[in-house]
Amino acid sequence: FFSFRHSPSNSIMGNLQCSSSLAKSCIGETDIRYSSDTSFDNLDAQSETWTKYAGQYGPMAFSYFSDLDEGGVPRPPALYNVATRVGWPYKRDTFTGFQRVIVSGSRVTTQQILIYGPAPPEFCAQSVSEGMANVVGFDPKDPTNTTAVCGVNGNVVYMERFSVATYERDGRANIVWNSQGPVFSPFSGASKAPGQVAYEEPVGGDAVFSYVHIPIPNTPLTFGNTATFTDEDFSFAFGSGNSAQVGPSGGEDDASRNSFLFSMPRAADESAFRTAILQGFRDANIVESEIPSWILNANEPIPDCMFSELSGGNCPSEEFFCSEQANDPSCTESTYQEPSASMKPGAIAGFCILGLVFAGVIGYVLHKHAIKKQKKRLRKVFAQQVAKRVDLRGSVSQLNPEDLAAEFKRIDTGIKEGGSADGFISKAELWEFVGTGKAGEISQKDFDALFDAMDTKGRGKVNFVEFAAFMSTCSDEVREIVADEKARSGGTGGRGSTDSSAARLHAASMRLSTLKKPDENA
């Protein structure tokens, strides 16, 4: 009787909301991945660590060790390969770094500036073959175009990554864009290369782990590191990490595996941060023309994307963040959607019961209506039979209940000769009576209903009181018979418009219905 499928046309389920009085609880109430509250897309809502981690750090002190397969040695400088853009002809065993972390809603921007001092004199004294260089500048189109001098001037590597929260809402941020350069292993673009895995996430409430695999053509770079803070304010951290990069030949002998340690103090404020960066450039004797303007000019804001001002670099657009490549949850649809509301078992049972009750009421009403129609039809059939035999003497006003008593006795005696009266009409006697008139055939089922209507005591026989009581309910049917006879006779009533047998029966029925019933046993 009822259907609870979810569809717009279903007024019950179409408007049903999860966690309502009829519906089951929303999955989002216990699993934030399904929650409609978009604030959960914000990283600081997923982990307090992100809030504490944001800020500026430096100067950071790095110590690098290479040749880990041979026990590890301080990483020495390496000649720069102009074709492959790998190799770094600067002091690489120790260097200075600065880091800026911006956490905004579902996004994280991490900017790093790594400042390397000049190479030692013995490195610069070696001969340099064609296609190699012992000093480079900032022009990615021509790295050798520089006024810098080996052993005199240092250099800088900029690294920048953009991360977005995930649909899992578990604190992890997928790194979706990486930039490095401008001349050392330059790369700038989306981090969605085949096999790419790159992310950063809080660990244990006091640390942040980062893992990056940069798919640089021919020389892929992979590194991971963990910064662990020593206090609740995240003012200082120690860190460690590993990196690996395949050389131009692609062989194991040309791969570099490095390990590094670093200290990471938080800068007091942005002014102190900028001052420390400029001092780092000065200490490494970076060529003045190759220092970004925002570092030289304290009034110029730090760019949200450093590579917007570095030649050969680019920055992610808002369109990129909202694309399938980045899947920023703040502007894309999550794969976790609250399913259609479903009813509580109790509610379903309640509606089923309500449906059954409703169906039962309708069925009962229809049954009662059918019974009423059946009784009316049976009363009319019986009244027609009685009307054929009522004494027609006198007028309607002179017809007494005695006429019905005579008819009762005639039925009790039996239509056929030789019958005897015992004061009761048996079922067989009544069947013989209704089956011999001209009122039409009556089925056994209808006859059983007729007899049951008369036999109010359920004794299998009907006395005169029951007979008369039944006849008193037939006044409406008798009135119909009278009307039918008048219509057939053209209004003359056959033997007299008011003296027809049907009219007399009607009058008797009406009188009988107003009389006090005699003793049932009489």
C-alpha positions in Angstrom: 0.0 0.0 0.0 2.9 2.3 0.6 6.3 2.7 -1.2 9.2 4.3 0.5 11.7 4.5 -2.4 13.6 7.8 -2.5 12.4 9.9 -5.4 11.6 13.5 -6.0 7.9 12.6 -6.5 7.6 10.9 -3.1 6.4 13.5 -0.7 7.5 11.4 2.3 10.9 10.2 1.3 11.6 13.1 -1.0 11.6 15.5 2.0 13.0 13.1 4.5 16.2 14.4 6.1 18.7 12.2 7.9 18.7 12.5 11.7 15.0 13.7 11.6 12.5 12.0 13.9 11.7 9.4 11.2 15.2 8.9 9.7 18.4 7.2 10.7 21.3 9.4 11.9 23.4 11.2 9.3 26.7 9.4 8.7 28.3 12.8 8.8 27.5 13.0 12.6 30.1 10.4 13.3 32.3 10.5 10.2 33.5 14.0 9.2 34.2 12.9 5.7 30.5 12.9 5.1 29.7 16.0 7.0 28.1 18.9 5.2 30.0 21.3 7.4 32.6 22.8 5.0 34.7 24.1 7.8 36.1 20.6 8.1 37.8 21.2 4.7 40.1 23.6 6.5 43.3 22.1 7.7 43.4 23.9 11.0 40.0 22.3 11.8 41.5 18.9 11.0 44.6 19.3 13.1 45.8 22.0 15.5 49.3 21.2 14.4 48.7 23.2 11.1 47.8 26.3 13.1 51.0 26.1 15.2 53.2 25.2 12.2 52.3 28.2 10.1 54.8 31.0 10.2 58.4 32.0 9.3 61.5 30.1 10.2 65.2 30.9 10.0 68.0 31.0 9.8 68.0 27.2 9.5 71.2 25.3 9.7 71.6 22.3 7.4 74.2 19.6 7.5 74.3 17.2 4.5 76.0 13.8 4.1 76.5 12.0 0.9 77.7 8.6 -0.3 75.6 6.9 2.3 76.4 3.5 0.7 80.0 4.1 1.7 79.4 5.2 5.2 78.6 8.8 4.5 80.8 11.8 4.0 80.2 15.6 4.0 78.6 16.3 0.6 81.2 18.1 -1.6 80.5 20.6 -4.4 79.9 19.2 -8.0 80.4 20.7 -11.4 77.2 21.9 -13.0 76.1 20.0 -16.1 74.7 22.6 -18.5 72.7 20.1 -20.4 71.0 18.2 -17.6 71.0 21.1 -15.1 72.3 18.9 -12.2 75.4 19.3 -10.1 75.9 22.2 -7.7 79.3 23.9 -7.6 78.9 25.4 -4.1 79.5 24.5 -0.5 76.9 21.7 0.0 77.9 20.1 3.3 76.6 22.9 5.3 74.3 25.7 4.2 71.6 28.1 5.5 67.9 27.9 4.9 64.7 29.9 5.4 61.2 28.6 5.4 57.8 30.3 5.2 54.6 28.3 5.8 51.2 29.8 4.9 48.1 27.8 6.0 44.9 29.2 4.5 41.7 27.2 4.7 42.3 24.0 2.8 45.6 25.1 1.3 49.2 25.2 2.5 52.0 27.0 0.8 55.6 26.2 1.8 58.4 28.4 0.5 62.1 27.6 1.1 65.2 29.6 0.3 68.4 27.6 0.5 71.6 29.7 0.5 74.9 28.0 -0.4 78.3 29.6 0.2 81.2 29.8 -2.3 83.0 26.6 -3.2 86.4 26.0 -1.7 89.6 27.1 -3.6 90.7 23.5 -4.4 87.4 22.8 -6.2 87.7 25.9 -8.3 91.3 25.1 -9.2 90.3 21.9 -11.1 89.9 22.0 -14.9 86.4 22.3 -16.3 85.5 20.3 -19.4 83.1 21.5 -22.1 79.5 21.5 -21.2 80.3 21.8 -17.5 80.6 24.9 -15.2 82.1 25.6 -11.8 79.8 28.6 -11.3 76.3 29.5 -12.5 73.9 32.5 -12.5 70.1 32.9 -12.2 69.2 32.8 -15.9 67.6 29.3 -16.7 68.0 29.9 -20.4 71.7 30.4 -20.0 73.0 29.4 -16.6 76.5 30.3 -17.4 75.5 34.0 -18.1 76.7 35.5 -14.8 79.3 37.8 -13.3 79.8 35.4 -10.4 83.2 33.9 -9.7 83.9 30.3 -8.4 85.1 30.4 -4.9 84.0 34.0 -4.4 80.2 34.0 -4.8 77.6 31.7 -3.5 74.2 30.8 -5.0 70.6 30.2 -4.0 68.0 27.5 -4.7 64.4 28.3 -4.3 61.8 25.6 -3.6 58.1 26.1 -3.4 55.2 23.7 -3.0 51.5 24.1 -2.8 49.3 21.5 -1.0 45.6 21.0 -0.5 43.6 19.1 2.1 42.1 15.8 1.0 38.5 14.5 1.0 39.5 12.2 3.8 39.7 15.3 6.2 42.4 13.5 8.2 45.0 16.4 8.3 47.0 15.2 5.3 47.7 17.7 2.6 48.5 16.5 -0.9 51.3 18.4 -2.6 49.8 19.3 -5.9 52.4 21.8 -7.3 56.2 21.9 -7.0 58.7 24.5 -8.1 62.5 24.4 -7.8 65.2 26.5 -9.4 65.8 28.8 -11.1 68.8 26.9 -12.5 69.5 23.9 -10.2 67.3 20.9 -11.4 64.7 23.5 -12.5 61.1 22.2 -12.3 57.8 24.1 -11.9 54.4 22.6 -12.4 51.7 20.3 -11.3 52.7 17.3 -9.2 50.5 14.8 -10.9 53.0 12.8 -12.9 52.5 9.1 -13.2 53.7 7.4 -10.1 53.9 10.7 -8.2 53.4 10.6 -4.5 53.7 13.9 -2.6 52.2 15.0 0.7 52.8 16.5 4.1 50.9 15.8 7.3 51.1 16.3 11.0 52.5 13.5 13.1 51.8 13.0 16.8 50.7 16.6 17.5 54.3 17.9 17.6 55.8 17.1 14.2 55.3 17.5 10.4 56.3 14.9 7.9 56.9 15.8 4.2 57.5 13.4 1.3 58.1 14.5 -2.2 58.9 12.7 -5.4 59.7 15.2 -8.2 59.5 13.6 -11.6 62.4 15.6 -13.1 63.0 14.2 -16.6 66.0 11.8 -16.6 66.9 12.7 -13.0 64.0 12.2 -10.7 64.4 13.5 -7.2 62.9 12.0 -4.0 63.2 13.3 -0.5 61.4 13.1 2.8 62.0 14.8 6.1 60.4 15.3 9.5 60.5 18.4 11.6 59.9 17.7 15.3 59.2 20.6 17.6 60.6 20.8 21.1 57.9 23.0 22.7 54.2 23.6 22.6 54.6 27.0 20.9 56.5 25.4 18.0 59.3 28.0 18.4 62.1 25.5 17.6 62.4 22.2 15.8 65.0 19.6 15.0 64.7 17.8 11.7 66.2 15.0 9.6 65.6 13.6 6.2 66.9 11.7 3.2 67.1 12.5 -0.5 67.9 10.5 -3.6 68.4 11.5 -7.2 69.4 9.5 -10.2 72.2 11.0 -12.3 72.2 11.6 -16.0 73.3 8.1 -16.9 70.4 6.6 -15.0 72.7 3.9 -13.4 73.1 3.0 -9.8 76.7 4.3 -9.9 75.4 7.7 -10.9 72.8 8.0 -8.2 73.3 10.2 -5.2 71.9 9.3 -1.8 72.0 11.9 0.9 71.0 12.3 4.5 70.6 15.6 6.3 70.0 17.2 9.6 68.6 20.7 10.3 67.7 23.0 13.1 64.6 25.2 12.6 64.1 28.3 14.9 61.0 30.4 14.4 61.6 34.0 13.4 60.3 36.5 15.9 58.3 38.3 13.1 58.3 39.1 9.4 60.7 41.9 9.8 63.2 39.7 11.6 62.6 37.0 9.0 63.4 39.4 6.1 66.4 40.8 7.8 67.8 37.4 8.4 67.3 36.4 4.7 69.1 39.5 3.4 72.0 38.8 5.8 72.2 35.2 4.5 72.5 36.6 1.0 75.3 38.9 2.1 77.1 36.2 4.0 77.2 34.0 0.9 78.2 37.0 -1.2 75.4 36.5 -3.7 75.7 38.8 -6.7 73.6 41.9 -6.0 71.8 41.8 -9.4 70.6 38.3 -8.6 68.9 39.2 -5.3 65.1 39.5 -5.6 63.7 43.0 -5.1 61.4 42.0 -2.3 64.5 40.9 -0.3 66.3 44.2 -0.9 63.2 46.3 -0.3 61.6 45.8 3.1 58.5 47.7 2.0 57.8 45.2 -0.8 55.6 42.4 0.3 56.8 38.8 0.2 55.1 37.2 -2.8 52.6 34.4 -2.2 54.3 32.6 -5.0 58.0 33.3 -5.3 58.3 31.8 -8.7 56.0 34.6 -10.1 59.1 36.7 -10.0 61.7 34.1 -11.0 62.5 33.6 -14.6 61.4 30.3 -15.9 58.9 29.7 -13.1 55.2 29.8 -12.8 52.4 29.6 -10.2 49.2 27.6 -9.9 46.0 29.4 -10.8 42.7 29.2 -9.0 41.4 27.2 -11.9 44.1 24.7 -11.3 43.3 24.3 -7.7 39.6 23.6 -8.6 40.5 21.1 -11.3 40.7 17.3 -11.1 44.5 17.7 -10.9 44.4 19.4 -7.5 40.9 18.5 -6.2 40.9 21.3 -3.6 37.9 20.3 -1.4 37.0 24.0 -1.0 35.9 24.2 -4.7 35.4 20.6 -5.8 32.8 18.0 -4.9 34.0 15.4 -2.4 33.7 11.7 -3.2 32.1 11.3 0.2 28.5 12.3 -0.1 25.8 11.7 2.6 23.6 9.0 1.1 19.9 9.4 0.7 18.1 9.4 4.1 16.7 6.1 5.2 13.9 5.5 7.7 14.5 4.1 11.1 13.3 0.5 11.4 10.7 1.7 14.0 9.4 4.4 11.6 9.2 1.9 8.7 7.3 -0.5 11.0 5.0 2.3 12.1 4.2 3.3 8.5 3.6 -0.4 7.6 1.3 -0.7 10.6 -0.4 2.5 9.6 -0.8 1.2 6.1 -2.2 -2.0 7.3 -4.6 -0.2 9.6 -5.6 2.2 6.8 -6.1 -0.8 4.5 -8.1 -2.6 7.1 -10.3 0.4 7.7 -10.9 0.8 3.9 -11.5 -2.9 3.6 -13.9 -2.8 6.6 -15.8 0.1 5.1 -16.1 -1.6 1.7 -17.2 -4.8 3.4 -19.8 -3.0 5.4 -21.0 -1.3 2.3 -21.2 -4.6 0.4 -23.1 -6.2 3.3 -25.5 -3.3 3.4 -26.2 -3.6 -0.3 -26.6 -7.3 0.0 -29.1 -7.0 2.8 -31.1 -4.4 0.9 -31.2 -6.7 -2.1 -32.2 -9.7 0.0 -34.9 -7.7 1.8 -36.3 -6.6 -1.5 -36.3 -10.2 -2.9 -38.1 -11.5 0.2 -40.6 -8.6 0.2 -41.4 -9.3 -3.4 -42.2 -12.9 -2.5 -44.4 -11.9 0.4 -46.2 -9.2 -1.6 -47.4 -11.8 -4.1 -49.3 -13.6 -1.4 -50.6 -11.0 1.1 -54.4 -10.9 1.3 -55.6 -8.1 -0.9 -59.0 -7.5 0.8 -59.7 -4.0 2.0 -57.7 -0.9 1.7 -54.1 -0.2 2.8 -55.2 1.5 6.0 -57.2 -1.7 6.9 -54.2 -4.0 6.5 -53.0 -5.4 9.9 -50.0 -7.3 11.1 -52.4 -10.3 11.0 -51.8 -10.4 7.2 -48.1 -11.0 7.9 -49.0 -13.6 10.5 -51.0 -15.5 8.0 -48.1 -15.4 5.5 -45.8 -16.6 8.3 -48.1 -19.5 8.9 -48.4 -20.3 5.2 -44.5 -20.4 4.9 -44.4 -22.5 8.1 -46.9 -25.0 6.8 -45.1 -25.3 3.5 -45.9 -24.3 0.0 -46.6 -27.9 -0.9 -49.7 -29.8 0.3 -49.5 -32.0 3.4 -47.2 -29.7 5.3 -47.7 -29.0 9.1 -47.1 -25.8 11.1 -44.9 -25.9 14.3 -44.6 -22.1 14.9 -41.2 -21.9 13.3 -39.9 -21.4 9.7 -37.1 -23.8 9.1 -34.3 -23.1 6.6 -35.7 -25.6 4.2 -39.2 -24.1 4.4 -37.8 -20.6 3.7 -35.8 -22.0 0.8 -38.9 -23.5 -0.7 -40.7 -20.2 -0.3 -38.2 -17.9 -1.9 -37.5 -20.4 -4.6 -41.0 -20.6 -6.0 -41.9 -16.9 -6.6 -41.4 -14.7 -9.5 -38.8 -12.4 -7.9 -36.0 -14.1 -9.6 -33.4 -16.7 -8.6 -31.5 -16.4 -5.4 -28.1 -18.0 -4.9 -27.3 -20.3 -2.0 -24.9 -17.8 -0.7 -27.5 -15.0 -0.7 -30.1 -17.3 0.8 -27.8 -18.2 3.7 -27.3 -14.5 4.3 -31.0 -13.9 4.2 -31.8 -16.7 6.7 -29.0 -15.5 9.0 -30.5 -12.0 8.9 -33.8 -13.5 10.1 -32.4 -16.1 12.5 -31.0 -13.6 15.1 -30.7 -16.3 17.7 -28.7 -18.6 15.5 -31.0 -21.6 16.2 -31.5 -22.7 12.6 -35.2 -21.7 12.7 -37.2 -18.4 12.7 -40.2 -17.7 14.9 -42.9 -15.1 14.1 -41.2 -12.3 16.2 -38.0 -12.7 14.2 -40.0 -12.9 11.0 -41.9 -9.7 11.8 -38.8 -7.9 13.0 -37.1 -8.6 9.7 -40.2 -7.4 7.8 -40.1 -4.2 9.8 -36.7 -3.4 8.3 -38.1 -3.8 4.7 -40.1 -0.6 4.6 -37.7 1.2 2.1 -37.6 -1.9 -0.1 -41.4 -2.2 0.0 -41.7 1.5 -1.0 -39.5 0.7 -4.0 -41.8 -2.2 -4.9 -44.8 0.0 -4.7 -43.2 2.6 -6.9 -42.2 -0.1 -9.4 -45.8 -1.5 -9.6 -47.2 2.0 -10.2 -44.7 2.5 -12.9 -45.6 -0.7 -14.6 -49.3 -0.1 -14.3 -49.2 3.4 -15.6 -50.1 4.9 -12.2 -53.3 2.8 -11.7 -51.9 0.3 -9.3 -53.3 -2.7 -11.2 -56.3 -3.7 -9.1 -56.4 -0.3 -7.5 -53.7 2.3 -7.1 -53.6 2.0 -3.3 -54.8 -1.5 -2.8 -52.0 -3.4 -4.5 -50.4 -6.2 -2.6 -47.1 -4.3 -2.4 -48.9 -1.3 -1.0 -50.6 -3.4 1.6 -47.3 -5.0 2.5 -45.7 -1.6 2.9 -48.5 -0.5 5.2 -48.2 -3.6 7.3 -44.5 -3.3 7.5 -44.8 0.3 8.7 -47.4 -0.6 11.3 -45.4 -3.6 12.5 -42.3 -1.5 13.0 -44.2 0.7 15.5 -45.8 -2.1 17.4 -44.4 -3.6 20.6 -43.0 -7.0 19.8 -44.8 -10.0 21.2 -43.2 -12.6 23.4 -40.6 -14.5 21.3 -41.9 -17.8 22.6 -45.5 -17.0 21.6 
